[in-house]
Amino acid sequence: MELIPRKSINYIERWLDKPEIIILLGARQVGKTSIMKLLMQKFKPDEYLYFDLEDSYNLQILSSPDTFLDYIKAKGLDKTKKLNVFIDEFQYLCQPAKFLKIIYDHYPKIKFIISGSSSFEIRRKFSDALTGRKVIFTIYPLSFEEYLLFKNSEYLEVKKEVSIKKIINNFKNIKKYNVLTPKISPFLEDFIVYGGYPLPALTVETEQKIIRLKEIHNTYIQKDIKDLAKIENIVRFNRLVSYLAIQNGGILNLNTISKEIGLNRRHLEKYIFILEKTFVLNLLPPFFANRKKEITKMPKLYFNDTGLRNINIADIRPLDMRQDKGVLAENYFFEEMLKRKKALQELYYWRTKEHHELDFIILENRMPLPVEIKYQKFIEPKISTSFRAFIDRFTPEKAVILTKDFLYKTKFNKTEIFFIPLWMA
């Protein structure tokens, strides 16, 4: 398969000439190896080495600093000259922190770029040994923009021109793009149903796409994670994943889940922690401005990939045939925000004792931007009671309602409200 020029490469490249160990973290099959191969293309053959640790021979080479340095010497390479060492699936090393620290401290010309499928393993095996010696990048499934790159380059250029920020800052110039909504929306809906895992997402034939997505699900969730986290009760673990897939977009009530699944609280918390750290799901915390008025401390849960979630519940019907299309639209937006979230940006949901609830609050410089997902057709602007309640309470400068195909600008009190098609967000 053609290598995908991921957007994250631009950020990673900036660290290639820095001393820190580059760590790429993300789920299996998400594209970490492809990113490594694209980075390798920037070097001459004698300037890099690549090790896939699923190969037991490579594990032996990296079993200790001495065997690794002997291997470099046997290859005729000079360890006093710049050498880039790529290690895929580093979690298979028994003591990766010790190995990396020794080489980092004593051989500054050797630069490591490593990948792993579990931040759980980072915490367990690395401890504080690499403090100040590493920089971590989370690699997510494809963004919608990356997906369009391989589906239709004409629409890709349009997608690059639009975003929530660009629209609310330059609404007049963005209006011209709305004529393309009927053409781009089918790409978006296909992307939401099948998700952003590169191989299935870019497969043309539907049956092959489903088979490849099922293979990722079965191998990663039912085997790899079980082995990584040493899960003994795999039946209940799988039952939990399926239960959470059905509850996608809902509030994570541990007491209710414990009763429904038959898992004690300790195991339940452990399994959810593992699912977070192996990039299966993410938790969205509640927004608190006044803790007496906001109802809950419990987070909402979303899957890291809508395709993985849909294949788990065996439902890959088109979006317009589904009762859960609203939740899937929410999940899509949440994923997109994670993929491009700025360092000081925070993401929340909002819920009150009066039963007002908003899907997302984007907080930047302590200024809230409320976002509501209404993936449906609008003839005229409609503002929900919850949206009005948030505006009354917090008076944000701007607010956003994401729709299926409606682009419009209006005002409520002093707040500018933008109705924006979801594909533009």
For each residue, the residues with C-beta under 8 A, 3 or more apart:
1: 198 199 202
2: 150
3: 34 37 38
4: 31 34 142 146 149 150 198 202
5: 9 38 149
6: 9 31 34 35 38 139 142 146
7: 10 143 145 146 340
8: 11 12 35 137 139
9: 5 6 12 13 35 38 39
10: 7 13 14
11: 8 14 15 137
12: 8 9 15 16 22 24 35 39 137
13: 9 10 16 39 42
14: 10 11 18
15: 11 12 18 20 22 135
16: 12 13 22 39 42 84 111 113
17:
18: 14 15 135
19: 104 108 111 133
20: 15 133 134 135
21: 100 104 111 112 113 114 130 133 134 135
22: 12 15 16 111 112 113 114 134 135 137
23: 90 114 115 116 122 134 135 136 137
24: 12 32 35 36 113 114 115 116 137 139
25: 115 116 117 118 119 122 136 137 138 139 279
26: 30 31 32 115 117 138 139 140 279
27: 30 117 141 220 278 279 280 304 305
28: 117 216 219 220 224
29: 197 198 199 216 220
30: 26 27 139 140 141 197 198 279
31: 4 6 26 34 35 139 141 142 198
32: 24 26 35 36 88 115 117 139
33: 36 37 52 88 115
34: 3 4 6 31 37 38 198
35: 6 8 9 12 24 31 32 38 39 139
36: 24 32 33 39 40 50 86 88 113 115
37: 3 33 34 40 41
38: 3 5 6 9 34 35 41
39: 9 12 13 16 35 36 42 84 86 113
40: 36 37 43 48 50 84 86
41: 37 38
42: 13 16 39
43: 40 47 48 84
44: 47
45: 48
46: 77
47: 43 44 82 83 84
48: 40 43 45 83 84 85 86
49: 72 75 77 83 84 85 86
50: 36 40 86 88
51: 55 58 61 62 85 86 87 88
52: 33 55 58 88 89
53: 58 59 62 87 88 89 90 92 93
54: 88 89 92
55: 51 52 58 59
56: 59 60
57: 60 61
58: 51 52 53 55 61 62
59: 53 55 56 62 63 92 93
60: 56 57 63 67
61: 51 57 58 67 68 71
62: 51 53 58 59 67 68 87 93 99
63: 59 60 67 94
64: 67 68 99
65: 68 69 99 102 103
66: 69 70
67: 60 61 62 63 64 70 71
68: 61 62 64 65 71 72 99 103
69: 65 66 72 73 79 107
70: 66 67 73 74
71: 61 67 68 74 75
72: 49 68 69 75 77 79 83
73: 69 70 76 77 79
74: 70 71
75: 49 71 72
76: 73
77: 46 49 72 73 81 83
78: 81 83
79: 69 72 73 83 107 109 110
80: 109
81: 77 78 109
82: 47 109 111
83: 47 48 49 72 77 78 79 109 110 111
84: 16 39 40 43 47 48 49 111 113
85: 48 49 51 110 111 112 113
86: 36 39 40 48 49 50 51 113 114
87: 51 53 62 90 112 113 114 115
88: 32 33 36 50 51 52 53 54 114 115
89: 52 53 54 92 115 116 117
90: 23 53 87 93 96 114 115 116
91: 96 116 117 118 121 125 228
92: 53 54 59 89
93: 53 59 62 90 96 99 125
94: 63
95: 98 99 125
96: 90 91 93 99 100 114 125 126
97: 100 101 125 126 127 129 130
98: 95 101 102 129
99: 62 64 65 68 93 95 96 102 103
100: 21 96 97 103 104 112 114 130 133
101: 97 98 104 105 129 130 133
102: 65 98 99 105 106
103: 65 68 99 100 106 107 110 112
104: 19 21 100 101 107 108 110 112 130 133
105: 101 102
106: 102 103
107: 69 79 103 104 110
108: 19 104
109: 79 80 81 82 83
110: 79 83 85 103 104 107
111: 16 19 21 22 82 83 84 85
112: 21 22 85 87 100 103 104
113: 16 21 22 24 36 39 84 85 86 87
114: 21 22 23 24 86 87 88 90 96 100
115: 23 24 25 26 32 33 36 87 88 89 90 139
116: 23 24 25 89 90 91 119 121 122
117: 25 26 27 28 32 89 91 121 220 224 228 278 279
118: 25 91 121 122 225 228 229 277 278
119: 25 116 122 123 277 278 279
120: 123 124 228 229 273 274 277 278
121: 91 116 117 118 124 125 228
122: 23 25 116 118 119 125 126 136
123: 119 120 126 127 277
124: 120 121
125: 91 93 95 96 97 121 122
126: 96 97 122 123 129 130
127: 97 123
128: 131
129: 97 98 101 126
130: 21 97 100 101 104 126 133 134
131: 128
132:
133: 19 20 21 100 101 104 130
134: 20 21 22 23 130
135: 15 18 20 21 22 23
136: 23 25 122
137: 8 11 12 22 23 24 25
138: 25 26 279
139: 6 8 24 25 26 30 31 32 35 115
140: 26 30 143 196 279 304 335 338 339
141: 27 30 31 195 196 197 198 201 304 305 307 335
142: 4 6 31 146 147 196 197 198 201
143: 7 140 146 147 196 336 339 340
144: 147 148 159 187 188 191 196 332 336 423
145: 7 148 149 156 159 160
146: 4 6 7 142 143 149 150 196
147: 142 143 144 150 151 187 191 196 201 202
148: 144 145 151 152 153 155 156 159 187
149: 4 5 145 146 153 156
150: 2 4 146 147 202
151: 147 148 155 187 202
152: 148 155 156 187
153: 148 149 156 157
154: 157 158
155: 148 151 152 158 159 180 183 184 187
156: 145 148 149 152 153 159 160
157: 153 154 160 161
158: 154 155 161 162 177 180 184
159: 144 145 148 155 156 162 184 423
160: 145 156 157
161: 157 158 166 174 177
162: 158 159 166 167 174 177 424
163: 166 167 424 425
164: 167 168 369 371 400 418 420 424 425
165: 168 169
166: 161 162 163 169 170 174
167: 162 163 164 170 171 174 418 420 424
168: 164 165 171 398 400 416 418
169: 165 166
170: 166 167 173 174
171: 167 168 174 175 409 418
172: 175
173: 170 176
174: 161 162 166 167 170 171 177 178 407 424
175: 171 172 178 407
176: 173 179
177: 158 161 162 174 180 181 424
178: 174 175 181 405 407 421
179: 176
180: 155 158 177 183 184
181: 177 178 184 185 405 407 421 423
182: 185 405
183: 155 180 186
184: 155 158 159 180 181 187 188 423
185: 181 182 188 189 404 405 421 423
186: 183 189 190
187: 144 147 148 151 152 155 184 190 191 423
188: 144 184 185 191 192 332 422 423
189: 185 186 192 193 318 319 320
190: 186 187 193 194
191: 144 147 187 188 194 195 196 201 332
192: 188 189 195 306 319 328 329 331 332
193: 189 190 306 307 310 316 317 318 319 328
194: 190 191 200 201 209 213 306 307 310 316
195: 141 191 192 200 201 213 305 306 307 308 309 310
196: 140 141 142 143 144 146 147 191 201 305 307 335
197: 29 30 141 142 200 201 212 213 216 305 307 308
198: 1 4 29 30 31 34 141 142 201 202
199: 1 29 202 203 212 216
200: 194 195 197 203 209 210 212 213 216 307
201: 141 142 147 191 194 195 196 197 198 209 307
202: 1 4 147 150 151 198 199
203: 199 200 208 209 212
204: 208 209
205: 208 209
206: 209 210
207: 210 211
208: 203 204 205 211 212
209: 194 200 201 203 204 205 206 212 213
210: 200 206 207 213 214 311 316
211: 207 208 214 215
212: 197 199 200 203 208 209 215 216
213: 194 195 197 200 209 210 216 217 307 308 311
214: 210 211 217 218 311
215: 211 212 218 219
216: 28 29 197 199 200 212 213 219 220 308
217: 213 214 220 221 222 308 311 312
218: 214 215 221 222 223
219: 28 215 216 222 223 224
220: 27 28 29 117 216 217 223 224 225
221: 217 218 224 225 238 241 280 308 312
222: 217 218 219 225 226 234 238
223: 218 219 220 226 227
224: 28 117 219 220 221 227 228
225: 118 220 221 222 228 229 231 274 275 278 280
226: 222 223 229 230 231 234 237
227: 223 224 230
228: 91 117 118 120 121 224 225 274 278
229: 118 120 225 226 274 278
230: 226 227
231: 225 226 234 237 271 274
232:
233: 236 237 267
234: 222 226 231 237 238
235: 238 239
236: 233 239 240 261 262 263 267
237: 226 231 233 234 240 241 271
238: 221 222 234 235 241 242
239: 235 236 242 243 261
240: 236 237 243 244 257 261 263 268 271 272
241: 221 237 238 244 245 275 280 312
242: 238 239 245 246 312 313
243: 239 240 246 247 257 260 261
244: 240 241 247 248 257 272 275 281 301 303
245: 241 242 248 303 309 312 313
246: 242 243 313
247: 243 244 250 257 301
248: 244 245 301 302 303 309 324 327 331
249: 300 301 302 327 330 331
250: 247 300 301
251: 296 298 299 300 301 351
252: 257 272 283 298 299 300 301
253: 256 257 298
254: 257 258 265 268 269 272 298
255: 258 259 265
256: 253 259 260
257: 240 243 244 247 252 253 254 260 261 263 268
258: 254 255 261 262 263 264 265 268
259: 255 256 262
260: 243 256 257
261: 236 239 240 243 257 258 268
262: 236 258 259
263: 236 240 257 258 267 268 271
264: 258 267 268
265: 254 255 258 268 269
266: 269 270
267: 233 236 263 264 270 271
268: 240 254 257 258 261 263 264 265 271 272
269: 254 265 266 272 273
270: 266 267 273 274
271: 231 237 240 263 267 268 274 275
272: 240 244 252 254 268 269 275 276 281
273: 120 269 270 276 277
274: 120 225 228 229 231 270 271 277 278
275: 225 241 244 271 272 278 280 281
276: 272 273 279 280 281 282 283
277: 118 119 120 123 273 274
278: 27 117 118 119 120 225 228 229 274 275
279: 25 26 27 30 117 119 138 140 276 304
280: 27 221 225 241 275 276 303 304 308
281: 244 272 275 276 301 302 303 304
282: 276 301 302 303 304 334 338
283: 252 276 299 300 301
284: 299 300 301 302 334 347 348 349 360
285: 299 348 349
286: 294 296 297 298 299 300 348 349 350 351
287: 294 348 349 350 361 363 368
288: 291 294
289: 294 393 394
290: 293 294
291: 288 294
292:
293: 290 352 353
294: 286 287 288 289 290 291 350 351 352 353
295: 351 352 353
296: 251 286 351
297: 286
298: 251 252 253 254 286
299: 251 252 283 284 285 286
300: 249 250 251 252 283 284 286 349
301: 244 247 248 249 250 251 252 281 282 283 284
302: 248 249 281 282 284 330 331 334 335
303: 244 245 248 280 281 282 306 308 309 331
304: 27 140 141 279 280 281 282 308 335 338
305: 27 141 195 196 197 308 309 335
306: 192 193 194 195 303 309 310 328 331 332 335
307: 141 193 194 195 196 197 200 201 213 310 311
308: 195 197 213 216 217 221 280 303 304 305 311 312
309: 195 245 248 303 305 306 312 313 331
310: 193 194 195 306 307 313 315 316 328
311: 210 213 214 217 307 308 314 316
312: 217 221 241 242 245 308 309
313: 242 245 246 309 310
314: 311
315: 310 322 324
316: 193 194 210 310 311
317: 193 321 322
318: 189 193 321 322
319: 189 192 193 322 325 328
320: 189 325
321: 317 318
322: 315 317 318 319 325 328
323:
324: 248 315 327 328
325: 319 320 322 328 329 375
326: 329 330 373 374 375
327: 248 249 324 330 331
328: 192 193 306 310 319 322 324 325 331 332
329: 192 325 326 332 333 373 375 402 422
330: 249 302 326 327 333 334 359 360 373
331: 192 248 249 302 303 306 309 327 328 334 335
332: 144 188 191 192 306 328 329 335 336 422
333: 329 330 336 337 359 360 371 373 402 422 425
334: 282 284 302 330 331 337 338 347 360
335: 140 141 196 302 304 305 306 331 332 338 339
336: 143 144 332 333 339 340 425
337: 333 334 340 341 347 360 362
338: 140 282 304 334 335 341 347
339: 140 143 335 336
340: 7 143 336 337
341: 337 338 345 347
342: 345 364
343:
344: 364 365
345: 341 342 362 363 364
346: 362 363 364
347: 284 334 337 338 341 360 361 362 363
348: 284 285 286 287 360 361 363
349: 284 285 286 287 300 357 358 359 360 361
350: 286 287 294 356 357 358 361 370 390
351: 251 286 294 295 296 355 356 357 358
352: 293 294 295 355 356 357 389
353: 293 294 295
354: 389
355: 351 352
356: 350 351 352 385 386 389 390
357: 349 350 351 352 386
358: 349 350 351 361 370 371 372 386 387 390
359: 330 333 349 371 372 373
360: 284 330 333 334 337 347 348 349 370 371 372 373
361: 287 347 348 349 350 358 368 369 370 371
362: 337 345 346 347 368 369 371
363: 287 345 346 347 348 366 367 368 369
364: 342 344 345 346 367 369
365: 344
366: 363
367: 363 364 396 397
368: 287 361 362 363 394 396
369: 164 361 362 363 364 396 398 399 400
370: 350 358 360 361 387 390 391 394 396 399 400
371: 164 333 358 359 360 361 362 399 400 401 402
372: 358 359 360 384 386 387 400 401 402
373: 326 329 330 333 359 360 402 422
374: 326 378 384 401 402 403
375: 325 326 329 402 403 404 422
376: 403 404
377: 403 404 405 406
378: 374 381 382 403 404 405 406 408 419
379:
380:
381: 378 406 408 410 417 419
382: 378
383: 387 388 401 412 417
384: 372 374 387 388
385: 356 388 389
386: 356 357 358 372 389 390
387: 358 370 372 383 384 390 391 399 401 412 417
388: 383 384 385 391 392 412
389: 352 354 356 385 386 392 393
390: 350 356 358 370 386 387 393 394 396 399
391: 370 387 388 394 395 396 399 412 413 415
392: 388 389 395 413
393: 289 389 390
394: 289 368 370 390 391
395: 391 392 413 414 415
396: 367 368 369 370 390 391 399 415
397: 367 414 415 416
398: 168 369 415 416 417 418
399: 369 370 371 387 390 391 396 412 415 416 417 418
400: 164 168 369 370 371 372 417 418 420 425
401: 371 372 374 383 387 417 418 419 420
402: 329 333 371 372 373 374 375 420 421 422 425
403: 374 375 376 377 378 406 407 419 420 421 422
404: 185 375 376 377 378 421 422
405: 178 181 182 185 377 378 421
406: 377 378 381 403 419 421
407: 174 175 178 181 403 419 420 421 424
408: 378 381 418 419
409: 171 416 417 418 419
410: 381 416 417 419
411: 414 415 416 417
412: 383 387 388 391 399 415 417
413: 391 392 395
414: 395 397 411
415: 391 395 396 397 398 399 411 412
416: 168 397 398 399 409 410 411
417: 381 383 387 398 399 400 401 409 410 411 412
418: 164 167 168 171 398 399 400 401 408 409
419: 378 381 401 403 406 407 408 409 410
420: 164 167 400 401 402 403 407 424 425
421: 178 181 185 402 403 404 405 406 407 424 425
422: 188 329 332 333 373 375 402 403 404 425
423: 144 159 181 184 185 187 188
424: 162 163 164 167 174 177 407 420 421
425: 163 164 333 336 400 402 420 421 422
